Amino acid sequence: MNILIALYYLGALIGAGFVVAGLRRSRRGPDGPVHDRYEAAFLLGGPARVADTALTALRADGRLTVGGPGVVAVVRPTAYDPVERVVLAAHAAAPHAPLHRLRRAVMRHPAVQEIGIGLATRGLLVTPAAQRGNFRRCFVLGTSAMLLTPVTIMITVVGFFVAVEEPGVFLPETEPSGMFFAGTEPVVPFFVKVLPALFLAGVTALVCGVLASGRATPAGRRAVSAYERDHAAPADAALPVALRGLSAVPDPALREQLLAAARLDRSMRRGRRRRSHVSWADDGLATETVWCSGNSVYGAGGGSCSGGGSCSSDSGCGGGSSCGGGGSSCGSSSSSSCGGSSSSSSSSSSD
């Protein structure tokens, strides 16, 4: 029995150490500042917020208009940074496409995907592959602790009945006897003995799972906080959108149109998930892409390449991140979206 107890504690310590080490490893990096509003948007909301930021910038000075229901028109095809050029190019490729399709095309474009690759290379963002690995390790550890709990109770009960049947284990009826006494010394049940090990494994899996749900690393959160402090009084209408999301869009009409496009993307994504059982959540609302985000500081997600292809963490992206541009497969876009993985696309835009 002592050997079994030792195995419980050894397994709990090894499993907890493995989970914590993987989480720490995925959130380390060389560090660095956030260079522009698009990097801040990607850190806080992923590709969806990058697209929303660019659309807001184009709408703010009248270069682009959005009417109901989601009709986009380019008034002046002038772009001041590469992400705005992506928006204009996507519109030129499909001038009659509704807003949600234009938004999705911008999110999937290699220029936008490279922002995430650059942030991951600098240690400000956890790659999708690393986050999936963290969740798998947390799931295995937590599930193991949960499944071992009833097994431990069964071992305790069986051990009690075996001890009762053995002669000389308990004293005569004149002395205290039963499950918790053997002779004059109290007997600690097996379940109580291994409960700390099960508790350690379960709590470690839960805490690490919560921490793994945040895509931004501690360095990324510090960098975006510093960027926000340095730009407390934004000179352009798009920066609040990058920092706070669609609720900060200054134009009420555009805000409603973008919210409607995000809701439509979410419903389409849910339909695809029911059919294919794989999806990625963008900003809690959007569509399947290579990079994903959650509702807080770039939170949990997981999924596949758009179009149903499968991304691999070994596809050659900097920092182990997944590739993806047009969305059909990783291999077809690795040269365009991974070649510049050592640097972010921060130089591509300015506030």
C-alpha positions as CSV (number, residue, x, y, z in Angstrom):
1,M,0.0,0.0,0.0
2,N,2.9,2.4,0.8
3,I,4.2,1.8,-2.7
4,L,0.8,2.7,-4.2
5,I,0.7,5.9,-2.1
6,A,4.2,6.8,-3.3
7,L,3.2,6.3,-6.9
8,Y,0.2,8.7,-6.4
9,Y,2.5,11.4,-5.1
10,L,5.2,10.8,-7.7
11,G,2.6,10.9,-10.5
12,A,1.0,14.1,-9.2
13,L,4.4,15.8,-8.8
14,I,5.6,14.8,-12.3
15,G,2.4,15.7,-14.0
16,A,2.1,19.1,-12.3
17,G,5.7,19.8,-13.0
18,F,5.3,18.9,-16.7
19,V,2.2,21.1,-17.1
20,V,3.8,24.1,-15.3
21,A,7.1,23.7,-17.3
22,G,5.2,23.6,-20.6
23,L,3.2,26.7,-19.7
24,R,6.3,28.6,-18.7
25,R,8.1,27.6,-21.8
26,S,5.4,28.7,-24.1
27,R,5.2,32.1,-22.4
28,R,8.9,33.0,-22.5
29,G,10.5,35.1,-25.2
30,P,13.0,37.9,-25.9
31,D,10.4,40.6,-25.0
32,G,10.0,43.9,-26.8
33,P,7.6,46.8,-27.2
34,V,4.4,47.1,-29.2
35,H,5.2,49.2,-32.2
36,D,1.9,50.3,-33.6
37,R,-1.9,50.1,-33.2
38,Y,-2.2,46.9,-35.3
39,E,0.1,45.0,-33.0
40,A,-1.9,46.3,-30.0
41,A,-5.1,45.2,-31.7
42,F,-3.7,41.8,-32.5
43,L,-2.5,41.3,-28.9
44,L,-5.8,42.4,-27.4
45,G,-8.3,41.0,-30.0
46,G,-6.5,39.0,-32.7
47,P,-7.0,39.4,-36.5
48,A,-10.7,40.4,-36.1
49,R,-9.7,43.5,-34.2
50,V,-6.9,44.3,-36.7
51,A,-9.5,44.3,-39.5
52,D,-12.0,46.4,-37.4
53,T,-9.2,48.9,-36.7
54,A,-8.3,49.3,-40.4
55,L,-11.9,49.6,-41.4
56,T,-12.5,52.3,-38.8
57,A,-9.5,54.2,-39.9
58,L,-10.6,54.2,-43.6
59,R,-14.1,55.2,-42.6
60,A,-13.0,58.0,-40.2
61,D,-11.7,60.3,-43.0
62,G,-14.2,59.3,-45.6
63,R,-12.0,57.0,-47.7
64,L,-14.6,54.2,-47.3
65,T,-18.3,54.1,-46.6
66,V,-20.4,51.3,-45.2
67,G,-24.1,51.4,-45.7
68,G,-26.9,49.0,-44.9
69,P,-27.0,46.1,-45.1
70,G,-23.2,45.8,-45.0
71,V,-22.6,47.4,-48.4
72,V,-19.0,48.7,-48.6
73,A,-18.0,51.4,-51.1
74,V,-14.5,52.9,-51.5
75,V,-14.6,56.6,-52.0
76,R,-10.9,57.3,-52.2
77,P,-8.6,54.3,-52.7
78,T,-5.7,55.7,-50.6
79,A,-3.9,53.6,-48.1
80,Y,-1.5,54.8,-45.4
81,D,-0.2,51.5,-44.2
82,P,-0.1,47.8,-45.4
83,V,-3.2,46.7,-43.5
84,E,-5.3,49.5,-45.1
85,R,-3.9,48.3,-48.5
86,V,-5.1,44.8,-47.6
87,V,-8.6,46.2,-47.1
88,L,-8.6,48.1,-50.4
89,A,-7.1,45.2,-52.3
90,A,-9.7,42.8,-50.8
91,H,-12.5,45.2,-51.8
92,A,-11.1,45.6,-55.3
93,A,-11.0,41.8,-55.7
94,A,-14.7,41.5,-54.7
95,P,-16.3,45.0,-54.9
96,H,-19.8,43.7,-54.2
97,A,-18.9,41.5,-51.3
98,P,-20.7,42.3,-48.0
99,L,-18.9,43.7,-45.0
100,H,-18.5,40.4,-43.2
101,R,-16.8,38.8,-46.2
102,L,-14.5,41.8,-46.6
103,R,-13.6,41.6,-42.9
104,R,-12.9,37.9,-43.0
105,A,-10.7,38.3,-46.1
106,V,-8.6,41.0,-44.3
107,M,-8.3,38.7,-41.2
108,R,-7.0,35.8,-43.3
109,H,-4.6,37.9,-45.4
110,P,-0.8,37.0,-44.9
111,A,0.0,40.6,-44.0
112,V,-2.4,40.4,-41.0
113,Q,-1.3,36.9,-40.1
114,E,2.3,38.0,-40.0
115,I,1.5,40.5,-37.3
116,G,0.8,37.5,-35.0
117,I,3.9,35.7,-36.2
118,G,6.1,38.6,-35.4
119,L,4.5,39.1,-31.9
120,A,5.0,35.4,-31.2
121,T,8.6,35.5,-32.4
122,R,9.3,38.3,-29.9
123,G,7.6,36.4,-27.1
124,L,4.6,38.7,-26.7
125,L,2.1,36.1,-27.9
126,V,1.6,32.4,-27.5
127,T,1.3,30.5,-30.7
128,P,-1.8,28.4,-31.5
129,A,0.2,25.2,-31.4
130,A,1.7,26.0,-28.0
131,Q,-1.7,26.9,-26.6
132,R,-3.2,23.7,-27.8
133,G,-0.3,21.8,-26.2
134,N,-0.9,23.6,-22.9
135,F,-4.6,22.7,-23.0
136,R,-3.9,19.1,-23.8
137,R,-1.5,18.8,-20.8
138,C,-3.9,20.5,-18.5
139,F,-6.8,18.2,-19.7
140,V,-4.8,15.0,-19.3
141,L,-3.7,16.0,-15.7
142,G,-7.1,17.1,-14.6
143,T,-8.9,14.1,-16.2
144,S,-6.4,11.8,-14.5
145,A,-7.0,13.3,-11.1
146,M,-10.8,13.1,-11.7
147,L,-10.7,9.5,-12.8
148,L,-8.4,8.4,-10.0
149,T,-10.7,9.8,-7.3
150,P,-13.4,7.1,-7.6
151,V,-10.6,4.5,-8.0
152,T,-9.1,5.7,-4.8
153,I,-12.4,5.5,-2.9
154,M,-12.8,1.9,-4.2
155,I,-9.3,1.0,-3.0
156,T,-10.1,2.5,0.4
157,V,-13.3,0.5,0.8
158,V,-11.7,-2.8,-0.4
159,G,-8.8,-2.2,1.9
160,F,-11.2,-1.8,4.8
161,F,-13.1,-5.0,4.2
162,V,-9.9,-6.9,3.7
163,A,-8.5,-5.5,7.0
164,V,-11.7,-6.5,8.9
165,E,-11.5,-10.1,7.7
166,E,-7.8,-10.5,8.8
167,P,-7.5,-11.9,12.3
168,G,-5.8,-9.7,14.9
169,V,-6.2,-6.5,13.0
170,F,-8.8,-5.0,15.3
171,L,-9.0,-5.4,19.0
172,P,-11.9,-7.1,20.8
173,E,-15.2,-5.3,21.2
174,T,-14.1,-3.9,24.5
175,E,-11.6,-1.6,22.7
176,P,-12.3,1.0,20.0
177,S,-12.5,-0.8,16.6
178,G,-13.7,-0.1,13.2
179,M,-12.5,1.6,10.0
180,F,-10.4,4.3,11.7
181,F,-8.8,2.3,14.5
182,A,-6.5,-0.7,14.6
183,G,-5.5,-1.5,18.1
184,T,-5.0,1.7,20.0
185,E,-3.6,3.7,17.0
186,P,-5.9,5.5,14.5
187,V,-5.7,4.3,11.0
188,V,-5.7,6.9,8.2
189,P,-7.8,5.7,5.3
190,F,-6.0,5.3,1.9
191,F,-8.2,8.0,0.3
192,V,-7.1,10.6,3.0
193,K,-3.5,9.7,2.5
194,V,-3.5,10.3,-1.2
195,L,-6.0,13.2,-1.2
196,P,-3.2,15.9,-1.2
197,A,-1.8,14.3,-4.4
198,L,-5.1,14.4,-6.1
199,F,-5.8,17.9,-4.9
200,L,-2.4,19.1,-6.2
201,A,-3.0,17.6,-9.7
202,G,-6.5,18.9,-9.9
203,V,-5.7,22.5,-8.8
204,T,-2.6,22.6,-11.0
205,A,-4.6,21.6,-14.0
206,L,-7.4,24.1,-13.3
207,V,-5.0,27.0,-12.6
208,C,-2.8,26.3,-15.6
209,G,-5.9,25.9,-17.8
210,V,-7.1,29.3,-16.8
211,L,-3.6,30.8,-17.4
212,A,-3.3,29.1,-20.8
213,S,-6.6,30.6,-21.9
214,G,-4.8,34.0,-22.2
215,R,-2.9,34.2,-25.5
216,A,-0.9,37.3,-24.6
217,T,2.2,36.5,-22.5
218,P,3.1,38.6,-19.4
219,A,5.6,40.4,-21.6
220,G,2.8,41.1,-24.2
221,R,0.5,42.4,-21.5
222,R,3.2,44.7,-20.2
223,A,4.0,45.9,-23.7
224,V,0.4,46.7,-24.6
225,S,-0.1,48.5,-21.3
226,A,3.0,50.6,-22.0
227,Y,1.7,51.4,-25.5
228,E,-1.7,52.4,-24.1
229,R,-0.1,54.7,-21.6
230,D,2.1,56.3,-24.3
231,H,-1.1,56.9,-26.4
232,A,-3.5,58.0,-23.7
233,A,-4.8,60.8,-26.0
234,P,-5.1,59.1,-29.4
235,A,-4.8,61.3,-32.4
236,D,-6.8,59.0,-34.6
237,A,-10.3,57.4,-34.3
238,A,-8.9,53.9,-35.0
239,L,-6.7,53.6,-31.9
240,P,-9.5,53.2,-29.4
241,V,-10.9,50.4,-31.5
242,A,-7.5,48.7,-31.4
243,L,-7.4,49.0,-27.6
244,R,-11.0,48.5,-26.6
245,G,-12.7,46.7,-29.5
246,L,-15.9,47.4,-31.4
247,S,-17.5,49.2,-28.5
248,A,-15.0,52.1,-29.1
249,V,-16.0,52.6,-32.8
250,P,-16.8,56.4,-32.8
251,D,-19.3,56.2,-35.7
252,P,-22.6,54.6,-34.4
253,A,-23.6,53.4,-37.9
254,L,-20.3,51.8,-38.6
255,R,-20.3,50.2,-35.1
256,E,-23.6,48.6,-35.7
257,Q,-22.5,47.4,-39.1
258,L,-19.3,45.8,-37.7
259,L,-21.2,44.3,-34.8
260,A,-23.7,42.8,-37.3
261,A,-20.8,41.5,-39.4
262,A,-19.2,39.9,-36.4
263,R,-22.4,38.3,-35.3
264,L,-22.9,36.9,-38.8
265,D,-19.4,35.5,-38.8
266,R,-20.0,33.9,-35.5
267,S,-23.2,32.2,-36.7
268,M,-21.4,31.0,-39.8
269,R,-18.5,29.7,-37.8
270,R,-20.9,27.7,-35.5
271,G,-22.5,26.2,-38.6
272,R,-19.2,25.1,-39.9
273,R,-18.2,23.7,-36.5
274,R,-21.3,21.6,-36.4
275,R,-20.4,20.1,-39.8
276,S,-16.6,19.8,-39.3
277,H,-16.2,19.8,-35.5
278,V,-13.2,22.2,-35.8
279,S,-13.2,25.9,-35.5
280,W,-11.3,28.9,-34.2
281,A,-12.9,31.8,-32.3
282,D,-11.9,35.3,-33.3
283,D,-12.7,38.0,-30.8
284,G,-15.4,35.7,-29.4
285,L,-17.5,36.5,-32.5
286,A,-15.7,36.0,-35.8
287,T,-14.5,33.2,-38.0
288,E,-12.1,30.5,-38.6
289,T,-8.5,31.7,-39.1
290,V,-5.0,30.7,-38.3
291,W,-4.7,32.9,-35.2
292,C,-7.5,33.2,-32.7
293,S,-8.6,35.2,-29.8
294,G,-10.9,35.2,-26.9
295,N,-13.1,37.7,-25.0
296,S,-10.4,39.0,-22.7
297,V,-6.7,39.5,-23.3
298,Y,-6.4,37.3,-26.4
299,G,-7.9,34.3,-24.7
300,A,-8.7,30.7,-25.5
301,G,-9.3,29.2,-28.8
302,G,-8.3,26.4,-31.1
303,G,-9.2,25.2,-34.6
304,S,-8.0,24.7,-38.1
305,C,-6.9,26.6,-41.2
306,S,-9.7,28.3,-42.9
307,G,-11.2,26.2,-45.6
308,G,-10.7,23.1,-43.6
309,G,-7.0,22.5,-44.1
310,S,-4.9,21.5,-41.2
311,C,-2.1,23.7,-39.8
312,S,1.0,22.2,-38.3
313,S,3.2,23.8,-35.7
314,D,6.2,22.6,-37.7
315,S,5.3,24.4,-40.9
316,G,8.3,26.7,-40.6
317,C,6.8,29.7,-38.9
318,G,8.9,31.7,-36.6
319,G,8.4,30.8,-33.0
320,G,6.6,27.6,-33.9
321,S,3.5,29.3,-34.9
322,S,1.1,28.1,-37.5
323,C,1.1,29.5,-41.0
324,G,-1.8,30.5,-43.0
325,G,-2.8,33.1,-45.5
326,G,-5.5,32.4,-47.9
327,G,-6.9,29.7,-45.7
328,S,-6.9,26.6,-47.9
329,S,-3.8,25.0,-46.5
330,C,-0.6,25.8,-44.6
331,G,1.8,24.7,-47.3
332,S,0.4,27.0,-49.9
333,S,0.9,30.1,-47.8
334,S,4.0,29.3,-45.8
335,S,6.3,31.2,-48.1
336,S,4.3,34.4,-48.0
337,S,3.2,34.5,-44.4
338,C,6.1,32.8,-42.7
339,G,9.0,34.1,-44.5
340,G,9.1,37.3,-42.4
341,S,8.4,35.5,-39.1
342,S,11.5,37.0,-37.5
343,S,10.0,40.4,-37.6
344,S,6.6,41.8,-37.0
345,S,4.7,43.9,-39.4
346,S,4.9,46.8,-37.1
347,S,6.9,48.8,-39.6
348,S,4.0,48.4,-41.9
349,S,1.9,51.0,-40.1
350,S,2.0,54.0,-37.9
351,D,-0.4,55.7,-35.7
